[in-house]
Amino acid sequence: MADLLIQINREKGGIAGQIAAELRDAIRGGRLAPGTRLPATRDLAADLQVSRGAVVEAYEQLVAEGFLTSRVGAGTRVAPRTPTAPGAPPASARRDPGSTGVCGGYYGHRPTSPDLAHFPRQGWLAAVRHVLTTVPSDALDYGDPGGVPELREELAGYLCRVRAADVRPENLVVVGGVAQGLSLVLHVLSRECDLSLAVEDPTSINQVPLLRRAGARLVPVPVDEEGLDVRRLAGEAAALVTPAHQFPTGVVLSPSRRAALVEWAHAGGRLVLEDDYDAEFRFDRDPVGCLQGLAPDRVVLSGSVSKALAPGLRLGWVAAPPELAGAIRRARGELDLGSPVVDQYALAHFLRTGGYDRHLRRMRREYRRRRDALAAALSEELPRVRVKGIEAGLHMYLELPDGWTEQEVVRAARELGLSAEPVGPMREFAGPPAVVVGFARLPAHQAAEVVHGLKVRMSGQKIDPGGRLA
Ligand SMILES: Cc1ncc(COP(=O)(O)O)c(C=O)c1O
């Protein structure tokens, strides 16, 4: 068990963040070697004379970032190989001594990432245990490449109930996330035609390589205050949209545009690919059902548990018209024989027993608090920054005031531990300078401090590498 020198400043607040920062530095600097067992939270809290909750929060943050591992019975240890794990700052930020931020935390790799410290470990453990104690051995054989029937049954019920989808289990294919779902759909479609694909502009830059690799020729179409400008669609074979919460602007596709998009698809025998990536998190506006429910024969719906549970689970679904669903399922069988069955049964159990819904309700409340805190701090400290797209999802779209560049804001935000991306590289058409910022991993009580740090950095004042005002 390691004895640790951890120095904290009680007057400064953010005790959990300070403990996490100290441990992170000790691991990076080699003072804590891989495999080292850390003190129990109760002991460390007593040593430092802080609440046990602060130590638990610090450990959980570092587990989420990949610096620590935690197993029942084995305690908390320094991970065998420390990040580059998901959730760790990008390499560019890690080289920067200020990258741990004023609060010592790092709040996510992608602006759309959830807070993995809140992954429902106990519920998931119970689901996996249930699966392993109940499924017959044969269930662990190569399964249906379209997914285990129990999960497709549960997902169909869930999507009809929560997303107003029009789905039956036989229209569903279980996949490894929206990314794989889109790859498979495009892979199938591009074998049949020259696949010109209308994409929203701006769009998720992370998706562009996979769309191209799957055989699509991308045609950017502008997004305005009502979402995709459907009038600018022409003869494309399909359109890829994020109607519930456009990425990155956060705009909701308006009712008239939804109708026009469905009409466009019907008129030309075209397909709409609906990326429903973060639809579970709605805060202030009436629920918006998915587009697929309006036109199940023309819309292919893709979603996943990446925002609701964890991206690392790589579990998602595609709901498609029957013929296309069959082709996707065959392609999955040819390409890699399908998704891991234990996880599929576990998700089915988690859905069936209400664990998924309970987790979502809890996280919706928490993310709403975090969003409110960050939005309030921005409006108080940086009123010239225009905050948009916050009625849903886990990120904000910030339009920048004159004189601020995207790159400078992104650098400053990342130094402060926020996950941020510039919008410029996501566009073909000109638009105002803007950045996307994730709020899911920024605890509400740290929002004011982080925004103050951003203000100070953007006004050119000096900050020492620890993030404190010099
Ligand atoms: C807009 C958008 N679509 C899709 C995805 C990919 O999600 P998945 O993890 O389900 O593949 C992301 C991930 O960040 C995203 O931001």
The ligand as an SDF file (V2000), in Angstrom:
LIG
                    3D

 16 16  0  0  0  0  0  0  0  0999 V2000
  -22.6690   13.5180  -33.7690 C   0  0  0  0  0  0  0  0  0  0  0  0
  -22.1380   12.1700  -33.3860 C   0  0  0  0  0  0  0  0  0  0  0  0
  -22.5840   11.0870  -34.0120 N   0  0  0  0  0  0  0  0  0  0  0  0
  -22.1000    9.8530  -33.7250 C   0  0  0  0  0  0  0  0  0  0  0  0
  -21.1160    9.6750  -32.7880 C   0  0  0  0  0  0  0  0  0  0  0  0
  -20.5390    8.2830  -32.5710 C   0  0  0  0  0  0  0  0  0  0  0  0
  -21.2020    7.6550  -31.5990 O   0  0  0  0  0  0  0  0  0  0  0  0
  -20.9950    6.0910  -31.2640 P   0  0  0  0  0  0  0  0  0  0  0  0
  -20.1270    6.0490  -30.0620 O   0  0  0  0  0  0  0  0  0  0  0  0
  -22.3620    5.6120  -31.0220 O   0  0  0  0  0  0  0  0  0  0  0  0
  -20.3490    5.4370  -32.4390 O   0  0  0  0  0  0  0  0  0  0  0  0
  -20.6260   10.7610  -32.0920 C   0  0  0  0  0  0  0  0  0  0  0  0
  -19.5790   10.5610  -31.0760 C   0  0  0  0  0  0  0  0  0  0  0  0
  -19.0750   11.4300  -30.4480 O   0  0  0  0  0  0  0  0  0  0  0  0
  -21.1590   12.0520  -32.3830 C   0  0  0  0  0  0  0  0  0  0  0  0
  -20.7000   13.1320  -31.7450 O   0  0  0  0  0  0  0  0  0  0  0  0
  1  2  1  0
  2  3  1  0
  2 15  2  0
  3  4  2  0
  4  5  1  0
  5  6  1  0
  5 12  2  0
  6  7  1  0
  7  8  1  0
  8  9  2  0
  8 10  1  0
  8 11  1  0
 12 13  1  0
 12 15  1  0
 13 14  2  0
 15 16  1  0
M  END
$$$$
